[in-house]
Amino acid sequence: IGSMMAEILIHFHEAYGGIKQEKALLDFSDIEHYTIEILNHPLASKEYREKFQYIFIDEYQDSNLLQEKIIEAIQRDNNVFMVGDIKQSIYKFRLAEPEIFLNKYNRFKKPETLLSTKIDLNQNFRSKSPIIHAVNGIFSQLMHYDEDAALHKGIPDMNYPENPVELYIVDGTS
């Protein structure tokens, strides 16, 4: 089955590539790969490194290896700001590597310099205590979840009634 699947994928890749070439189209993956090709030239990477004063990356937990390589090619020591939440990583199917985020998260816990600092934005201003406790309880069972990653109540509950959290797991086998 493995070799048959490989053959199907190779055929699809060739057919898809041919259609893109025929219609002079690029997809997002092509853009990433061509960007890497360009940035492999030292003058090009130097130009972009000098061009961007700051690089802001949102949803960093969903970055992939190509995107990380692009950032590494154009960043300076003091101009990259990354924001992410490992609990929100949802793009593994499109080759996101949440491990990239986790490695930096852990490395920046003990920064070697002030240029590499981790700031935890773990105050939750939207949810009541039962929700926060439920989220922390669930994720502490699913992943490495230290106190820095845990959510904390950002505002008082204002004496609103609190209902217990209910979790329904549907596995589709019934």
N, CA, C and O of each residue as an XYZ file, in Angstrom:
696
protein
N       0.834     -1.191      0.000
C       0.000      0.000      0.000
C       0.878      1.254      0.000
O       0.544      2.244     -0.651
N       2.002      1.216      0.729
C       2.889      2.367      0.821
C       3.414      2.805     -0.531
O       3.415      3.996     -0.840
N       3.868      1.840     -1.353
C       4.417      2.203     -2.661
C       3.308      2.682     -3.601
O       3.539      3.541     -4.452
N       2.103      2.124     -3.445
C       0.980      2.559     -4.276
C       0.612      4.002     -3.921
O       0.344      4.816     -4.805
N       0.603      4.305     -2.635
C       0.301      5.665     -2.195
C       1.374      6.632     -2.706
O       1.052      7.729     -3.164
N       2.629      6.235     -2.630
C       3.726      7.080     -3.126
C       3.553      7.344     -4.617
O       3.763      8.463     -5.085
N       3.175      6.322     -5.348
C       2.972      6.474     -6.798
C       1.828      7.450     -7.090
O       1.940      8.287     -7.986
N       0.747      7.347     -6.348
C      -0.393      8.249     -6.517
C       0.037      9.688     -6.218
O      -0.302     10.610     -6.959
N       0.778      9.869     -5.137
C       1.217     11.208     -4.764
C       2.170     11.801     -5.806
O       2.077     12.986     -6.126
N       3.059     11.004     -6.320
C       3.984     11.478     -7.353
C       3.201     11.889     -8.595
O       3.471     12.936     -9.184
N       2.231     11.065     -8.993
C       1.407     11.385    -10.159
C       0.630     12.685     -9.930
O       0.569     13.539    -10.815
N       0.045     12.829     -8.752
C      -0.699     14.049     -8.431
C       0.223     15.258     -8.477
O      -0.124     16.286     -9.057
N       1.403     15.135     -7.864
C       2.368     16.248     -7.824
C       2.744     16.686     -9.248
O       2.793     17.879     -9.546
N       3.003     15.718    -10.111
C       3.358     16.042    -11.503
C       2.192     16.690    -12.245
O       2.387     17.669    -12.965
N       0.993     16.158    -12.079
C      -0.186     16.710    -12.759
C      -0.488     18.119    -12.244
O      -0.740     19.032    -13.031
N      -0.461     18.285    -10.952
C      -0.738     19.587    -10.332
C       0.315     20.607    -10.775
O      -0.022     21.735    -11.133
N       1.577     20.211    -10.751
C       2.663     21.087    -11.202
C       2.502     21.483    -12.655
O       2.747     22.634    -13.018
N       2.092     20.538    -13.493
C       1.872     20.830    -14.909
C       0.755     21.840    -15.119
O       0.884     22.751    -15.937
N      -0.335     21.683    -14.388
C      -1.459     22.625    -14.506
C      -1.039     24.014    -14.046
O      -1.372     25.011    -14.687
N      -0.304     24.081    -12.934
C       0.155     25.386    -12.448
C       1.071     26.050    -13.479
O       0.962     27.246    -13.745
N       1.959     25.264    -14.042
C       2.893     25.809    -15.033
C       2.139     26.281    -16.281
O       2.404     27.364    -16.804
N       1.206     25.462    -16.746
C       0.419     25.792    -17.935
C      -0.364     27.083    -17.751
O      -0.494     27.872    -18.687
N      -0.888     27.302    -16.543
C      -1.710     28.483    -16.276
C      -0.902     29.617    -15.641
O      -1.457     30.654    -15.278
N       0.417     29.411    -15.509
C       1.305     30.419    -14.906
C       0.814     30.824    -13.514
O       0.677     32.009    -13.208
N       0.552     29.814    -12.679
C       0.050     30.043    -11.329
C       1.050     29.554    -10.286
O       1.860     28.665    -10.549
N       0.976     30.148     -9.105
C       1.742     29.701     -7.949
C       0.778     29.447     -6.812
O      -0.245     30.122     -6.704
N       1.089     28.487     -5.966
C       0.324     28.340     -4.741
C       1.198     28.836     -3.584
O       2.352     29.213     -3.787
N       0.643     28.832     -2.390
C       1.352     29.385     -1.239
C       2.669     28.659     -0.980
O       3.671     29.290     -0.642
N       2.670     27.358     -1.136
C       3.890     26.573     -0.941
C       4.979     26.978     -1.929
O       6.153     27.056     -1.565
N       4.592     27.236     -3.179
C       5.556     27.705     -4.179
C       6.197     29.008     -3.727
O       7.412     29.181     -3.833
N       5.382     29.918     -3.226
C       5.882     31.223     -2.787
C       6.909     31.034     -1.665
O       7.953     31.686     -1.661
N       6.610     30.140     -0.713
C       7.573     29.871      0.370
C       8.885     29.333     -0.187
O       9.960     29.787      0.205
N       8.803     28.372     -1.096
C      10.019     27.767     -1.656
C      10.825     28.758     -2.487
O      12.052     28.785     -2.391
N      10.156     29.573     -3.301
C      10.874     30.577     -4.091
C      11.504     31.637     -3.178
O      12.595     32.134     -3.458
N      10.821     31.969     -2.106
C      11.378     32.935     -1.148
C      12.674     32.409     -0.553
O      13.650     33.149     -0.425
N      12.684     31.135     -0.191
C      13.913     30.529      0.343
C      15.022     30.583     -0.704
O      16.162     30.919     -0.384
N      14.696     30.259     -1.938
C      15.698     30.315     -3.018
C      16.314     31.708     -3.123
O      17.530     31.858     -3.237
N      15.454     32.718     -3.083
C      15.942     34.098     -3.187
C      16.810     34.452     -1.981
O      17.885     35.034     -2.129
N      16.331     34.094     -0.786
C      17.048     34.473      0.434
C      18.318     33.667      0.657
O      19.113     34.004      1.536
N      18.525     32.611     -0.120
C      19.794     31.879     -0.042
C      20.944     32.696     -0.621
O      22.110     32.390     -0.377
N      20.617     33.733     -1.387
C      21.639     34.638     -1.909
C      21.949     35.673     -0.829
O      21.057     36.408     -0.405
N      23.202     35.739     -0.380
C      23.564     36.635      0.730
C      23.154     38.094      0.524
O      22.738     38.749      1.480
N      23.261     38.614     -0.689
C      22.878     40.012     -0.916
C      21.379     40.225     -0.722
O      20.956     41.254     -0.195
N      20.585     39.255     -1.148
C      19.131     39.366     -0.993
C      18.751     39.313      0.485
O      17.972     40.145      0.950
N      19.288     38.351      1.223
C      18.942     38.255      2.639
C      19.425     39.496      3.390
O      18.743     39.973      4.297
N      20.600     40.025      3.019
C      21.122     41.250      3.655
C      20.186     42.422      3.391
O      19.898     43.203      4.298
N      19.709     42.550      2.156
C      18.807     43.650      1.814
C      17.537     43.610      2.660
O      17.104     44.634      3.188
N      16.942     42.424      2.786
C      15.712     42.312      3.574
C      15.991     42.446      5.071
O      15.161     42.982      5.806
N      17.124     41.977      5.522
C      17.499     42.111      6.934
C      17.585     43.601      7.300
O      17.190     44.004      8.394
N      18.106     44.406      6.368
C      18.235     45.845      6.613
C      16.921     46.590      6.371
O      16.706     47.664      6.933
N      16.058     46.038      5.554
C      14.809     46.717      5.179
C      13.786     46.747      6.316
O      13.143     47.772      6.540
N      13.632     45.643      7.027
C      12.575     45.537      8.028
C      13.093     45.936      9.400
O      14.001     45.313      9.950
N      12.486     47.001      9.941
C      12.891     47.442     11.272
C      12.460     46.402     12.312
O      13.223     46.074     13.221
N      11.240     45.891     12.175
C      10.731     44.883     13.101
C      10.008     43.803     12.304
O       9.481     44.056     11.220
N       9.994     42.606     12.858
C       9.244     41.486     12.291
C       8.315     40.984     13.381
O       8.768     40.535     14.435
N       7.028     41.059     13.129
C       6.034     40.589     14.082
C       5.394     39.317     13.532
O       4.948     39.288     12.385
N       5.352     38.271     14.349
C       4.777     36.997     13.921
C       3.656     36.630     14.884
O       3.895     36.416     16.072
N       2.455     36.560     14.377
C       1.308     36.148     15.181
C       1.030     34.681     14.877
O       1.393     34.186     13.810
N       0.395     33.994     15.797
C       0.071     32.571     15.663
C       1.340     31.760     15.390
O       1.348     30.863     14.547
N       2.395     32.088     16.107
C       3.700     31.459     15.879
C       3.662     29.941     16.070
O       4.480     29.225     15.494
N       2.728     29.452     16.866
C       2.629     28.009     17.101
C       2.282     27.253     15.819
O       2.458     26.037     15.756
N       1.794     27.953     14.804
C       1.422     27.310     13.544
C       2.431     27.562     12.426
O       2.116     27.384     11.249
N       3.641     27.976     12.794
C       4.698     28.170     11.789
C       5.227     26.817     11.330
O       5.151     25.819     12.046
N       5.767     26.817     10.104
C       6.391     25.590      9.616
C       7.883     25.829      9.413
O       8.371     26.943      9.608
N       8.597     24.792      9.027
C      10.049     24.891      8.904
C      10.476     25.879      7.821
O      11.470     26.584      7.992
N       9.744     25.940      6.713
C      10.074     26.905      5.663
C       9.900     28.336      6.156
O      10.754     29.189      5.914
N       8.812     28.593      6.834
C       8.573     29.933      7.357
C       9.642     30.316      8.377
O      10.087     31.463      8.416
N      10.042     29.370      9.184
C      11.101     29.622     10.173
C      12.415     29.947      9.471
O      13.151     30.836      9.899
N      12.703     29.233      8.405
C      13.931     29.490      7.650
C      13.900     30.882      7.006
O      14.927     31.559      6.950
N      12.747     31.304      6.530
C      12.598     32.649      5.960
C      12.890     33.701      7.026
O      13.644     34.645      6.790
N      12.296     33.533      8.180
C      12.516     34.489      9.274
C      13.991     34.517      9.668
O      14.562     35.592      9.851
N      14.605     33.353      9.799
C      16.021     33.294     10.173
C      16.901     34.014      9.153
O      17.931     34.587      9.509
N      16.494     33.983      7.888
C      17.297     34.622      6.838
C      17.222     36.147      6.875
O      18.143     36.817      6.408
N      16.141     36.705      7.423
C      15.979     38.161      7.368
C      15.999     38.835      8.741
O      15.958     40.062      8.819
N      16.059     38.071      9.804
C      16.018     38.675     11.137
C      17.387     39.205     11.559
O      18.434     38.771     11.079
N      17.326     40.155     12.472
C      18.522     40.600     13.159
C      18.439     40.073     14.583
O      17.496     39.357     14.920
N      19.398     40.410     15.414
C      19.409     39.913     16.797
C      18.323     40.544     17.662
O      18.003     40.020     18.729
N      17.759     41.653     17.219
C      16.887     42.413     18.116
C      15.573     42.869     17.496
O      15.011     43.866     17.949
N      15.066     42.188     16.488
C      13.882     42.754     15.833
C      12.740     41.769     15.576
O      11.844     42.072     14.788
N      12.749     40.610     16.214
C      11.668     39.643     15.983
C      10.816     39.523     17.249
O      11.329     39.334     18.352
N       9.494     39.638     17.054
C       8.539     39.510     18.139
C       7.546     38.428     17.737
O       6.885     38.533     16.704
N       7.444     37.390     18.560
C       6.582     36.254     18.235
C       5.489     36.128     19.295
O       5.747     36.278     20.489
N       4.283     35.855     18.847
C       3.164     35.632     19.747
C       2.522     34.313     19.354
O       2.259     34.064     18.178
N       2.271     33.474     20.343
C       1.628     32.206     20.044
C       1.092     31.549     21.299
O       1.402     31.961     22.417
N       0.293     30.535     21.100
C      -0.291     29.764     22.197
C      -0.371     28.313     21.730
O      -1.149     27.984     20.835
N       0.426     27.464     22.332
C       0.499     26.060     21.906
C      -0.871     25.380     21.976
O      -1.131     24.433     21.235
N      -1.739     25.857     22.857
C      -3.072     25.266     22.974
C      -3.930     25.555     21.744
O      -4.968     24.921     21.552
N      -3.505     26.508     20.911
C      -4.272     26.872     19.732
C      -3.661     26.342     18.445
O      -4.065     26.752     17.356
N      -2.708     25.450     18.551
C      -2.075     24.908     17.351
C      -3.042     23.962     16.642
O      -3.446     22.935     17.185
N      -3.403     24.340     15.404
C      -4.405     23.551     14.675
C      -3.984     23.212     13.255
O      -4.762     22.598     12.523
N      -2.779     23.590     12.839
C      -2.416     23.439     11.436
C      -1.339     22.404     11.162
O      -0.574     22.546     10.208
N      -1.268     21.377     11.976
C      -0.289     20.311     11.725
C      -0.547     19.667     10.353
O       0.391     19.207      9.703
N      -1.801     19.634      9.917
C      -2.145     19.028      8.623
C      -1.521     19.788      7.450
O      -1.376     19.232      6.361
N      -1.149     21.060      7.666
C      -0.489     21.811      6.595
C       0.975     22.059      6.956
O       1.575     23.064      6.574
N       1.525     21.102      7.706
C       2.949     21.035      8.053
C       3.390     22.053      9.093
O       4.582     22.346      9.190
N       2.468     22.597      9.868
C       2.869     23.438     10.995
C       3.661     22.565     11.961
O       3.366     21.384     12.141
N       4.655     23.159     12.568
C       5.516     22.452     13.526
C       5.429     23.162     14.875
O       6.249     24.037     15.152
N       4.464     22.812     15.718
C       4.360     23.477     17.017
C       5.616     23.304     17.876
O       5.834     24.048     18.832
N       6.427     22.324     17.524
C       7.677     22.111     18.258
C       8.633     23.301     18.093
O       9.444     23.571     18.979
N       8.539     24.007     16.967
C       9.349     25.213     16.775
C       9.012     26.219     17.870
O       9.899     26.797     18.498
N       7.716     26.416     18.086
C       7.248     27.326     19.131
C       7.713     26.839     20.499
O       8.259     27.615     21.284
N       7.499     25.556     20.786
C       7.863     25.020     22.105
C       9.352     25.141     22.385
O       9.745     25.464     23.506
N      10.186     24.887     21.381
C      11.630     25.005     21.580
C      12.014     26.428     21.957
O      12.809     26.635     22.874
N      11.461     27.404     21.261
C      11.776     28.801     21.601
C      11.158     29.189     22.935
O      11.784     29.895     23.725
N       9.950     28.741     23.190
C       9.290     29.031     24.467
C      10.170     28.558     25.618
O      10.391     29.294     26.580
N      10.667     27.336     25.518
C      11.511     26.794     26.585
C      12.881     27.467     26.627
O      13.429     27.696     27.706
N      13.434     27.784     25.459
C      14.748     28.435     25.419
C      14.678     29.833     26.027
O      15.607     30.254     26.716
N      13.596     30.547     25.781
C      13.487     31.914     26.274
C      13.047     31.992     27.734
O      12.993     33.084     28.300
N      12.735     30.859     28.350
C      12.414     30.872     29.778
C      13.599     31.388     30.586
O      13.437     32.095     31.580
N      14.785     31.017     30.137
C      16.017     31.469     30.783
C      16.839     32.202     29.729
O      17.805     31.656     29.195
N      16.455     33.437     29.432
C      17.111     34.142     28.332
C      18.601     34.345     28.578
O      19.036     34.662     29.685
N      19.363     34.153     27.512
C      20.804     34.378     27.589
C      21.101     35.872     27.591
O      22.090     36.314     28.175
N      20.246     36.643     26.938
C      20.410     38.095     26.891
C      19.028     38.730     27.012
O      18.006     38.046     26.950
N      19.017     40.045     27.186
C      17.735     40.756     27.221
C      17.063     40.778     25.853
O      15.884     41.117     25.743
N      17.805     40.419     24.817
C      17.235     40.399     23.470
C      16.380     39.158     23.220
O      15.696     39.073     22.201
N      16.415     38.215     24.126
C      15.595     37.004     23.968
C      14.826     36.771     25.259
O      15.266     36.029     26.138
N      13.689     37.406     25.356
C      12.887     37.373     26.571
C      11.516     36.795     26.286
O      10.905     37.102     25.262
N      11.034     35.963     27.186
C       9.688     35.390     27.085
C       8.773     36.164     28.027
O       9.085     36.358     29.202
N       7.653     36.597     27.493
C       6.634     37.260     28.303
C       5.369     36.433     28.172
O       4.850     36.245     27.072
N       4.878     35.943     29.292
C       3.654     35.136     29.250
C       2.434     36.041     29.333
O       2.292     36.838     30.261
N       1.563     35.902     28.353
C       0.288     36.622     28.332
C      -0.791     35.627     28.741
O      -1.591     35.183     27.918
N      -0.797     35.289     30.012
C      -1.676     34.213     30.468
C      -2.834     34.702     31.341
O      -3.502     33.898     31.991
N      -3.070     36.002     31.357
C      -4.221     36.528     32.081
C      -5.434     36.478     31.151
O      -5.426     37.077     30.076
N      -6.458     35.772     31.566
C      -7.669     35.635     30.766
C      -8.702     36.643     31.261
O      -9.117     36.606     32.419
N      -9.112     37.547     30.363
C     -10.070     38.588     30.717
C     -11.463     38.297     30.168
O     -12.355     39.139     30.272
N     -11.658     37.126     29.589
C     -12.934     36.803     28.951
C     -13.749     35.761     29.706
O     -14.977     35.754     29.620
N     -13.081     34.889     30.440
C     -13.776     33.717     30.976
C     -13.876     33.757     32.487
O     -13.043     34.342     33.180
N     -14.925     33.115     32.969
C     -15.119     32.985     34.413
C     -14.244     31.854     34.950
O     -13.704     31.053     34.187
N     -14.117     31.806     36.247
C     -13.242     30.830     36.909
C     -13.494     29.380     36.503
O     -12.528     28.660     36.252
N     -14.743     28.915     36.427
C     -14.947     27.505     36.069
C     -14.375     27.158     34.688
O     -13.823     26.073     34.500
N     -14.503     28.062     33.740
C     -13.959     27.817     32.400
C     -12.435     27.749     32.471
O     -11.828     26.838     31.908
N     -11.824     28.695     33.152
C     -10.365     28.732     33.263
C      -9.849     27.458     33.934
O      -8.869     26.869     33.478
N     -10.501     27.037     35.007
C     -10.076     25.810     35.709
C     -10.252     24.573     34.814
O      -9.416     23.670     34.830
N     -11.339     24.538     34.037
C     -11.569     23.392     33.145
C     -10.510     23.339     32.052
O      -9.960     22.274     31.771
N     -10.223     24.483     31.433
C      -9.208     24.519     30.370
C      -7.857     24.075     30.926
O      -7.177     23.248     30.319
N      -7.470     24.617     32.065
C      -6.190     24.222     32.662
C      -6.170     22.734     33.003
O      -5.155     22.065     32.809
N      -7.277     22.221     33.504
C      -7.334     20.799     33.854
C      -7.205     19.897     32.639
O      -6.487     18.898     32.680
N      -7.888     20.238     31.565
C      -7.840     19.422     30.346
C      -6.452     19.474     29.719
O      -5.867     18.435     29.412
N      -5.926     20.680     29.528
C      -4.635     20.798     28.850
C      -3.476     20.290     29.694
O      -2.460     19.866     29.144
N      -3.601     20.322     31.011
C      -2.524     19.777     31.839
C      -2.403     18.265     31.661
O      -1.348     17.689     31.926
N      -3.484     17.623     31.210
C      -3.448     16.184     30.944
C      -2.941     15.870     29.535
O      -2.458     14.766     29.279
N      -3.050     16.833     28.628
C      -2.726     16.596     27.225
C      -1.312     16.991     26.832
O      -0.770     16.456     25.865
N      -0.705     17.917     27.563
C       0.606     18.429     27.160
C       1.371     18.919     28.372
O       0.824     19.070     29.465
N       2.661     19.165     28.147
C       3.467     19.782     29.199
C       2.861     21.153     29.461
O       2.800     21.990     28.559
N       2.423     21.382     30.666
C       1.608     22.562     30.959
C       2.022     23.100     32.301
O       1.421     22.766     33.322
N       3.048     23.934     32.311
C       3.520     24.473     33.578
C       2.715     25.704     33.977
O       1.817     26.127     33.249
N       3.031     26.262     35.107
C       2.286     27.408     35.629
C       2.351     28.617     34.692
O       1.414     29.414     34.639
N       3.459     28.754     33.953
C       3.576     29.867     33.005
C       2.570     29.742     31.869
O       2.049     30.749     31.390
N       2.296     28.527     31.438
C       1.376     28.309     30.318
C      -0.082     28.284     30.771
O      -0.988     28.476     29.960
N      -0.310     28.050     32.052
C      -1.679     27.970     32.560
C      -2.362     29.329     32.483
O      -1.719     30.373     32.592
N      -3.665     29.295     32.295
C      -4.452     30.522     32.285
C      -4.727     30.974     33.716
O      -4.875     30.156     34.624
N      -4.794     32.282     33.897
C      -5.108     32.875     35.190
C      -6.199     33.910     34.984
O      -6.253     34.589     33.959
N      -7.066     34.017     35.979
C      -8.177     34.952     35.899
C      -7.625     36.377     35.874
O      -6.823     36.752     36.729
N      -8.057     37.168     34.892
C      -7.570     38.531     34.750
C      -8.443     39.572     35.417
O      -7.984     40.673     35.721
N      -9.709     39.229     35.648
C     -10.622     40.171     36.298
C     -11.483     39.397     37.290
O     -11.658     38.187     37.151
N     -12.018     40.090     38.289
C     -12.910     39.385     39.227
C     -14.180     38.933     38.527
O     -14.562     39.482     37.494
N     -14.830     37.927     39.100
C     -16.023     37.345     38.481
C     -17.280     38.192     38.654
O     -18.314     37.853     38.078
N     -17.237     39.266     39.414
C     -18.345     40.219     39.535
C     -19.639     39.593     40.057
O     -20.726     40.080     39.743
N     -19.542     38.537     40.836
C     -20.709     37.913     41.478
C     -21.773     37.415     40.512
O     -22.943     37.304     40.880
N     -21.381     37.115     39.286
C     -22.333     36.496     38.370
C     -22.477     35.031     38.758
O     -21.526     34.431     39.259
N     -23.645     34.449     38.535
C     -23.779     33.018     38.855
C     -22.841     32.189     37.981
O     -22.676     32.460     36.791
N     -22.241     31.189     38.585
C     -21.320     30.325     37.849
C     -21.894     28.926     37.759
O     -22.210     28.302     38.772
N     -22.024     28.450     36.552
C     -22.487     27.090     36.323
C     -21.278     26.194     36.139
O     -20.239     26.646     35.658
N     -21.400     24.936     36.513
C     -20.268     24.024     36.304
C     -20.039     23.810     34.799
O     -20.964     23.890     33.991
N     -18.801     23.542     34.464
C     -18.446     23.286     33.073
C     -18.803     21.851     32.732
O     -18.536     20.937     33.512
N     -19.405     21.653     31.571
C     -19.713     20.314     31.095
C     -18.919     20.065     29.824
O     -18.857     20.923     28.944
N     -18.317     18.896     29.730
C     -17.541     18.533     28.565
C     -18.146     17.268     27.973
O     -18.287     16.254     28.657
N     -18.501     17.337     26.699
C     -19.050     16.193     26.003
C     -18.039     15.752     24.952
O     -17.655     16.544     24.091
N     -17.615     14.523     25.013
C     -16.668     13.986     24.036
C     -17.446     13.076     23.106
O     -18.066     12.104     23.536
N     -17.404     13.406     21.831
C     -18.118     12.637     20.823
C     -17.074     11.916     19.970
O     -16.239     12.554     19.330
N     -17.126     10.589     19.966
C     -16.124      9.848     19.200
C     -16.675      9.303     17.883
O     -15.921      8.730     17.097
N     -17.936      9.464     17.634
C     -18.508      9.061     16.361
C     -18.695      7.567     16.156
O     -19.018      7.142     15.047
N     -18.502      6.761     17.188
C     -18.630      5.307     17.014
C     -19.974      4.773     17.456
O     -20.233      3.580     17.300
N     -20.846      5.619     18.006
C     -22.115      5.074     18.480
C     -23.143      5.033     17.410
O     -24.269      4.599     17.652
